[in-house]
Amino acid sequence: MTQTVGVAAVARATFDTEFAADVAATAFEVIESLGFDVVGSHELLCNADAVDTAIDQLDTADVVVVLQSTFTDATLVEPFATLGVPLVLWAFPEERTGGRLRLNSLCGINLAAYGLNRAGVEYRWLYRDPGDAAAGDELLAALSGRRDVPMAASTALVTEEALERATAAQAYVAGVTVGLIGDAPTGFEPSAVDADELASLTGAKVDRIELDELFEIARSVPDERVAAMGEAVSLRITGVDELDPEPVAKSLAMHAALDTEFSQRGWHGVAMRCWPETFNEYGAAACSALSFLSEHGVPACCERDVYGTVTALALQYLAGGPAFVADLVDLDRATNTGVLWHCGLAPLGLADPEHPPAATIHSNRRKPLLNEFALRPGRVTIARLSQSGGAPRLVVGGGTMLREPLAFSGTAGVVEFDRPVRDVLDTIMGQGLEHHYGIAYGDVAAELEALAGRWGIPVVEL
């Protein structure tokens, strides 16, 4: 009996939906060429109502392929689990042009896998350009069953010195307070936090304010202070004066407000809900405002990622330099590299000195102020205090940041992983890890593994 394959293509309208539709159409052709009975529409599903309609059309499917045509939050993927059949999440690579991240598809299946894994839903995954000759065979393998996830053994040598430093890091984190601003974005389950659980595990505390409160503080910042900040920023970032001055001033005022709050409230790091409200209600991007905090030793995460901020605090303490949190947005099997990227919030001190930071606008929301640069070359440690699978774990990995042209607009770095990228992807997807990863320069893997031991939690080797 021929297997019936349901197909649905999800997307978010803020990405390049014309390009996404072309990629999805090619993927449909690959699926149809394999001889299955195929049900489903070629239409991009960009909202919950469209997803609900699509699910009604897929009730005869034995397995459903969700084409992650662009990044979406998990609310557009998780409903397909109600069909009670295995899901295959298919993400698409895109060319490293130095321009806009047009799809951000890989990050989408990463976020979806987190929620599906925690819910106990069976899913498989595929990361191939549908025009790649290997796409058909890899899709057949995904449709036939879930692959084994390779579990790497640690190569970090946990010495007495590493243990001593981990003990000191544990004491440091136990004394920090993270400023939590606003609610977790809809569909971003990794941004959920139970303050009592976090405090019980690490000792770190959270102190919450609302977005509206921050906006009001920012609106009250004196014009003279904003002007002085603009002059100082222009000395470090080229092109500030070429952008619309009103949202630039608002972005700088937001940094001033954050700076005031962290000083007065005793924050050590910040986890802030950034979109859509900062763009739609306040009128500017939060990216540079958060970057400037991180530059001065106050790690700041967007998407209200508290666990990411705690990860960055631990990394910063151990590495002795700035840390920030980014998405993994691209993998290349041929070069064994990946791209760690975010809109434009990396600390300026991490810029490649051959490519000084430039001012830019958000690639999707079209407002300033963002920093744009390629990350400097060097050894990096990648980590994440994780809630994946419903229990705390510490993800630890490493690699070498290469001197490469900017892969995508914003702040991005091309990293050559210590492990094959296929194994990195299979670990992320198979373990249902979060879509945010902390990055710091230097090799502190041994210290992190010792810190996990101090916290009494297992390590996932990335």
C-alpha positions as CSV (number, residue, x, y, z in Angstrom):
1,M,0.0,0.0,0.0
2,T,1.4,3.4,-1.0
3,Q,2.2,5.7,1.9
4,T,0.3,9.0,1.9
5,V,2.6,12.0,2.6
6,G,1.1,15.2,3.8
7,V,3.0,18.4,3.0
8,A,2.6,21.9,4.4
9,A,4.8,24.9,4.0
10,V,5.0,27.4,6.9
11,A,6.4,30.9,6.6
12,R,6.5,34.3,8.2
13,A,5.6,37.3,6.1
14,T,8.5,39.4,7.3
15,F,11.0,37.2,5.5
16,D,11.4,36.8,1.7
17,T,8.2,35.0,1.0
18,E,8.7,35.1,-2.8
19,F,12.0,33.3,-2.5
20,A,10.5,31.0,0.1
21,A,7.6,30.0,-2.2
22,D,10.0,29.1,-5.0
23,V,12.1,26.9,-2.6
24,A,8.9,25.3,-1.3
25,A,7.6,24.6,-4.8
26,T,10.9,22.8,-5.6
27,A,10.6,20.7,-2.4
28,F,7.1,19.8,-3.4
29,E,8.4,18.5,-6.7
30,V,11.0,16.4,-5.0
31,I,8.3,14.8,-2.7
32,E,6.0,14.2,-5.6
33,S,8.8,12.6,-7.7
34,L,9.2,9.8,-5.0
35,G,6.0,8.1,-5.9
36,F,4.0,8.8,-2.8
37,D,0.4,9.8,-2.6
38,V,0.8,13.4,-1.7
39,V,-1.8,15.6,-0.1
40,G,-1.5,19.3,0.9
41,S,-1.4,22.7,-0.6
42,H,1.5,24.6,-2.1
43,E,0.3,27.8,-0.4
44,L,2.6,29.3,2.2
45,L,0.9,29.1,5.6
46,C,1.7,32.4,7.5
47,N,-0.8,32.4,10.3
48,A,-2.7,30.1,12.7
49,D,-5.9,30.1,10.7
50,A,-4.1,28.9,7.5
51,V,-2.4,26.2,9.5
52,D,-5.7,25.0,11.0
53,T,-7.2,24.8,7.5
54,A,-4.2,22.9,6.2
55,I,-4.4,20.4,9.0
56,D,-8.0,19.6,8.1
57,Q,-6.8,18.7,4.6
58,L,-4.1,16.3,5.9
59,D,-6.2,13.9,7.9
60,T,-5.4,11.0,5.5
61,A,-1.6,11.4,5.8
62,D,0.6,8.7,7.2
63,V,3.4,11.2,7.8
64,V,3.6,14.9,7.4
65,V,6.5,16.9,5.9
66,V,6.5,20.5,7.3
67,L,8.5,22.7,4.9
68,Q,10.1,25.4,7.1
69,S,10.0,27.8,4.2
70,T,11.2,30.6,6.4
71,F,11.7,31.0,10.2
72,T,8.5,30.9,12.2
73,D,7.8,30.6,15.8
74,A,6.7,27.1,17.0
75,T,3.0,28.0,17.0
76,L,2.9,27.3,13.2
77,V,4.6,23.9,13.5
78,E,3.4,22.3,16.7
79,P,-0.3,22.1,15.7
80,F,0.6,19.5,13.1
81,A,1.3,17.1,16.0
82,T,-2.4,16.9,16.5
83,L,-2.6,14.7,13.4
84,G,-1.0,11.9,15.5
85,V,1.5,10.9,12.7
86,P,5.3,11.4,12.5
87,L,6.5,14.8,11.4
88,V,9.5,15.5,9.1
89,L,10.8,19.0,9.5
90,W,12.6,20.1,6.3
91,A,14.8,23.2,6.5
92,F,16.7,24.8,3.6
93,P,20.2,26.2,3.4
94,E,20.7,29.6,1.8
95,E,23.7,31.3,0.2
96,R,26.0,33.3,2.4
97,T,25.7,36.5,0.5
98,G,26.5,39.1,3.2
99,G,23.0,40.4,2.7
100,R,19.7,39.8,4.3
101,L,19.0,36.4,5.9
102,R,16.1,35.6,3.5
103,L,14.7,32.4,5.1
104,N,16.4,31.6,8.4
105,S,14.9,28.2,7.9
106,L,17.3,26.2,10.0
107,C,16.6,28.2,13.1
108,G,12.9,27.6,12.5
109,I,13.2,23.8,12.8
110,N,15.6,24.2,15.7
111,L,12.9,26.1,17.6
112,A,10.1,23.7,16.6
113,A,12.2,20.7,17.7
114,Y,12.5,22.1,21.2
115,G,8.8,22.2,21.7
116,L,8.0,18.9,20.0
117,N,10.7,17.1,22.0
118,R,9.4,18.5,25.3
119,A,5.9,17.4,24.3
120,G,7.0,13.8,23.4
121,V,6.1,14.2,19.7
122,E,7.9,12.0,17.2
123,Y,9.7,14.1,14.6
124,R,12.5,13.7,12.1
125,W,14.5,16.3,10.2
126,L,16.1,17.2,6.9
127,Y,18.4,20.0,6.0
128,R,19.0,20.1,2.3
129,D,18.5,22.4,-0.7
130,P,15.7,20.7,-2.6
131,G,17.7,21.2,-5.8
132,D,20.5,19.1,-4.2
133,A,20.8,15.6,-5.8
134,A,21.0,14.1,-2.4
135,A,17.7,15.6,-1.2
136,G,15.5,12.8,-2.5
137,D,17.5,10.0,-0.8
138,E,17.8,12.0,2.5
139,L,14.1,12.7,2.5
140,L,13.3,8.9,1.9
141,A,15.6,8.1,4.9
142,A,13.7,10.7,7.0
143,L,10.3,9.3,6.0
144,S,11.4,5.8,6.8
145,G,12.3,6.4,10.5
146,R,14.0,8.5,13.0
147,R,17.8,8.4,12.8
148,D,20.1,7.5,15.7
149,V,21.6,10.6,17.3
150,P,25.3,10.4,17.8
151,M,26.3,11.2,21.4
152,A,29.9,12.5,21.6
153,A,32.2,11.7,24.5
154,S,33.8,14.7,26.1
155,T,37.4,15.5,25.2
156,A,37.7,18.3,27.8
157,L,40.3,17.6,30.5
158,V,38.7,18.6,33.9
159,T,41.8,19.5,35.9
160,E,42.0,20.7,39.5
161,E,42.5,24.2,38.1
162,A,39.3,23.9,36.0
163,L,37.4,22.6,39.0
164,E,38.6,25.6,41.1
165,R,37.5,28.0,38.4
166,A,34.2,26.3,38.0
167,T,33.6,26.6,41.7
168,A,34.3,30.3,41.6
169,A,32.0,30.6,38.6
170,Q,29.3,28.8,40.5
171,A,29.6,31.3,43.3
172,Y,29.5,34.2,40.9
173,V,26.4,33.0,39.1
174,A,24.7,32.3,42.5
175,G,24.9,36.0,43.2
176,V,23.7,37.5,39.9
177,T,20.3,39.1,39.1
178,V,19.0,39.1,35.6
179,G,16.7,41.9,34.5
180,L,13.7,40.3,32.9
181,I,11.8,42.7,30.6
182,G,8.3,41.8,29.3
183,D,6.7,38.5,28.4
184,A,8.2,35.6,26.5
185,P,7.4,36.0,22.7
186,T,4.6,33.8,21.5
187,G,5.8,30.5,20.3
188,F,9.3,30.9,21.8
189,E,9.1,28.2,24.5
190,P,12.8,28.3,25.4
191,S,12.2,31.8,26.6
192,A,9.9,30.6,29.4
193,V,11.4,30.7,32.8
194,D,10.4,29.4,36.3
195,A,12.3,31.8,38.5
196,D,12.2,29.4,41.5
197,E,13.7,26.5,39.4
198,L,16.4,28.7,38.1
199,A,17.3,30.0,41.6
200,S,17.3,26.4,42.9
201,L,19.7,25.2,40.2
202,T,22.1,28.2,39.9
203,G,21.2,30.7,42.6
204,A,20.6,33.4,39.9
205,K,17.6,35.6,40.5
206,V,15.3,37.5,38.1
207,D,13.9,41.0,38.6
208,R,11.0,41.8,36.2
209,I,9.8,45.1,34.7
210,E,7.4,45.6,31.9
211,L,8.2,46.8,28.4
212,D,5.9,49.8,28.8
213,E,7.9,50.8,31.8
214,L,11.1,50.7,29.9
215,F,9.6,52.7,27.0
216,E,8.5,55.4,29.4
217,I,11.9,55.7,31.0
218,A,13.5,55.8,27.5
219,R,11.1,58.6,26.4
220,S,12.2,60.7,29.4
221,V,15.9,60.6,28.6
222,P,17.1,64.2,28.0
223,D,17.9,65.1,24.4
224,E,21.4,66.3,25.5
225,R,22.3,62.8,26.8
226,V,21.1,61.2,23.6
227,A,23.1,63.6,21.5
228,A,26.2,62.9,23.5
229,M,25.7,59.2,23.1
230,G,25.2,59.6,19.4
231,E,28.6,61.4,19.1
232,A,30.3,58.7,21.1
233,V,28.7,55.9,19.1
234,S,29.6,57.6,15.8
235,L,33.3,57.3,16.7
236,R,33.0,53.5,16.9
237,I,30.4,52.7,14.3
238,T,30.5,54.1,10.8
239,G,27.4,55.3,9.0
240,V,25.2,56.3,12.0
241,D,24.6,59.8,10.4
242,E,23.3,58.1,7.2
243,L,20.3,56.6,9.0
244,D,17.0,58.1,10.0
245,P,17.9,60.2,13.0
246,E,14.6,59.8,14.9
247,P,14.7,56.0,15.4
248,V,18.4,56.2,15.9
249,A,17.8,58.6,18.8
250,K,15.1,56.3,20.2
251,S,17.5,53.4,20.1
252,L,20.2,55.3,21.9
253,A,17.6,56.5,24.5
254,M,16.6,52.9,25.0
255,H,20.2,52.0,25.8
256,A,20.3,54.9,28.3
257,A,17.1,53.6,29.9
258,L,18.6,50.1,30.2
259,D,21.8,51.5,31.6
260,T,19.8,53.4,34.2
261,E,17.8,50.3,35.2
262,F,20.8,47.9,35.4
263,S,22.6,50.4,37.7
264,Q,19.7,51.2,39.9
265,R,18.2,47.7,40.2
266,G,21.5,45.9,40.5
267,W,21.2,43.8,37.4
268,H,24.1,41.7,36.1
269,G,22.5,40.8,32.8
270,V,19.3,41.5,30.8
271,A,16.8,39.3,29.0
272,M,14.4,41.5,27.0
273,R,11.4,40.9,24.8
274,C,12.4,43.0,21.8
275,W,9.9,42.5,18.9
276,P,7.4,43.4,17.8
277,E,6.8,46.0,20.4
278,T,10.1,47.9,20.2
279,F,9.5,48.4,16.5
280,N,5.7,48.8,16.4
281,E,5.1,50.7,19.7
282,Y,8.3,52.3,20.6
283,G,9.7,52.9,17.1
284,A,13.2,51.6,17.1
285,A,15.3,48.5,17.3
286,A,16.7,47.3,20.6
287,C,19.7,45.5,19.1
288,S,22.4,48.2,19.6
289,A,20.9,49.2,22.9
290,L,21.5,45.6,24.1
291,S,24.9,45.3,22.4
292,F,26.3,48.4,24.3
293,L,25.3,46.7,27.6
294,S,27.1,43.5,26.7
295,E,30.1,45.6,25.6
296,H,30.3,46.9,29.2
297,G,30.1,43.5,30.9
298,V,26.3,43.2,31.2
299,P,25.3,40.3,28.9
300,A,22.0,41.2,27.2
301,C,19.7,38.8,25.3
302,C,16.8,39.5,23.0
303,E,13.6,37.4,22.9
304,R,13.6,37.5,26.7
305,D,16.0,34.5,26.9
306,V,16.8,34.4,30.6
307,Y,18.6,31.0,30.4
308,G,20.7,32.4,27.6
309,T,21.6,35.4,29.7
310,V,22.7,33.2,32.6
311,T,24.7,31.1,30.1
312,A,26.4,34.3,28.9
313,L,27.2,35.4,32.4
314,A,28.9,32.1,33.2
315,L,30.8,32.2,29.9
316,Q,31.9,35.8,30.5
317,Y,33.1,35.0,33.9
318,L,35.1,32.0,32.8
319,A,36.4,33.4,29.5
320,G,37.3,36.9,30.9
321,G,35.7,38.7,28.0
322,P,32.3,39.6,26.5
323,A,29.9,36.8,25.6
324,F,26.7,37.0,23.6
325,V,23.9,34.7,22.4
326,A,23.2,33.9,18.8
327,D,21.2,31.7,16.4
328,L,22.7,28.9,14.4
329,V,21.4,29.9,10.9
330,D,23.4,27.9,8.4
331,L,25.5,24.7,8.1
332,D,27.8,23.7,5.3
333,R,28.8,20.1,5.1
334,A,31.6,20.7,2.5
335,T,33.5,23.2,4.7
336,N,32.3,21.8,8.1
337,T,31.3,25.3,9.1
338,G,28.2,27.0,10.5
339,V,27.1,30.6,10.8
340,L,26.2,31.9,14.2
341,W,24.2,35.1,13.7
342,H,21.9,37.6,15.3
343,C,20.3,40.8,14.0
344,G,23.0,43.1,15.3
345,L,23.6,42.8,19.0
346,A,27.0,41.3,19.4
347,P,29.4,43.4,21.5
348,L,31.5,45.7,19.4
349,G,34.7,44.3,20.9
350,L,34.1,41.0,19.1
351,A,34.3,42.6,15.6
352,D,37.0,41.5,13.2
353,P,39.5,44.4,13.2
354,E,39.7,44.1,9.5
355,H,36.0,44.9,9.1
356,P,35.0,47.7,11.6
357,P,31.4,47.9,12.7
358,A,28.9,49.7,10.6
359,A,25.5,51.1,11.5
360,T,22.5,49.5,9.8
361,I,18.8,48.8,10.1
362,H,16.9,45.6,11.0
363,S,16.7,43.4,7.9
364,N,13.0,42.5,8.4
365,R,11.6,45.4,10.5
366,R,13.6,48.1,8.6
367,K,14.4,50.3,11.6
368,P,17.8,51.2,13.3
369,L,20.0,51.0,15.3
370,L,21.9,47.8,14.7
371,N,25.6,46.9,14.6
372,E,26.9,45.1,11.5
373,F,30.2,43.3,11.4
374,A,31.8,39.9,11.1
375,L,33.1,38.3,14.3
376,R,36.8,38.2,14.7
377,P,38.8,35.0,14.2
378,G,39.8,32.8,17.1
379,R,39.0,29.8,19.3
380,V,35.5,29.9,20.7
381,T,33.4,28.0,23.2
382,I,29.8,27.5,22.5
383,A,27.4,26.7,25.4
384,R,23.8,26.7,26.6
385,L,22.2,26.2,30.0
386,S,19.4,24.1,28.6
387,Q,15.9,23.2,29.6
388,S,15.5,20.9,26.6
389,G,13.7,17.6,27.3
390,G,12.2,19.0,30.4
391,A,15.3,18.8,32.6
392,P,18.3,21.0,33.1
393,R,21.5,20.2,31.2
394,L,24.6,22.1,30.1
395,V,25.4,22.1,26.4
396,V,29.1,22.4,25.7
397,G,30.9,22.7,22.3
398,G,33.7,24.4,20.6
399,G,35.3,25.4,17.4
400,T,37.3,28.0,15.6
401,M,35.8,31.3,14.3
402,L,37.3,31.8,10.9
403,R,38.2,35.1,9.2
404,E,35.5,35.2,6.6
405,P,33.4,37.8,4.9
406,L,30.2,38.7,6.7
407,A,27.8,35.8,6.0
408,F,24.5,37.7,6.5
409,S,23.6,41.2,7.5
410,G,23.8,41.9,11.2
411,T,26.4,40.4,13.4
412,A,27.6,36.9,12.2
413,G,30.6,34.6,12.4
414,V,31.6,31.5,10.4
415,V,32.7,28.8,12.8
416,E,34.5,25.6,12.0
417,F,33.1,23.1,14.6
418,D,35.2,20.5,16.4
419,R,32.7,17.9,15.3
420,P,31.3,17.2,11.8
421,V,28.4,19.5,11.1
422,R,26.1,16.6,10.5
423,D,26.7,15.4,14.0
424,V,26.2,18.9,15.3
425,L,22.8,19.2,13.6
426,D,21.7,15.7,14.7
427,T,22.6,16.5,18.3
428,I,20.7,19.8,18.2
429,M,17.6,18.3,16.5
430,G,17.7,14.9,18.2
431,Q,18.1,16.4,21.7
432,G,15.6,19.2,20.9
433,L,18.0,21.9,22.0
434,E,17.2,25.6,22.2
435,H,17.7,27.9,19.2
436,H,20.0,30.2,21.1
437,Y,23.7,29.4,21.8
438,G,26.1,31.4,24.0
439,I,29.5,32.2,22.5
440,A,32.7,33.4,24.1
441,Y,36.3,33.5,22.9
442,G,38.8,31.1,24.4
443,D,38.5,27.4,25.4
444,V,36.6,27.0,28.7
445,A,34.9,23.7,27.9
446,A,36.6,21.9,30.8
447,E,35.5,24.6,33.3
448,L,31.9,24.4,32.0
449,E,31.9,20.6,32.3
450,A,33.1,21.0,35.9
451,L,30.4,23.7,36.5
452,A,27.8,21.2,35.3
453,G,29.1,18.8,37.9
454,R,28.8,21.5,40.6
455,W,25.2,22.1,39.5
456,G,24.6,18.3,39.4
457,I,23.4,18.3,35.8
458,P,24.5,16.3,32.8
459,V,26.5,17.6,29.8
460,V,25.4,17.4,26.2
461,E,28.5,17.6,23.9
462,L,27.8,19.8,20.9
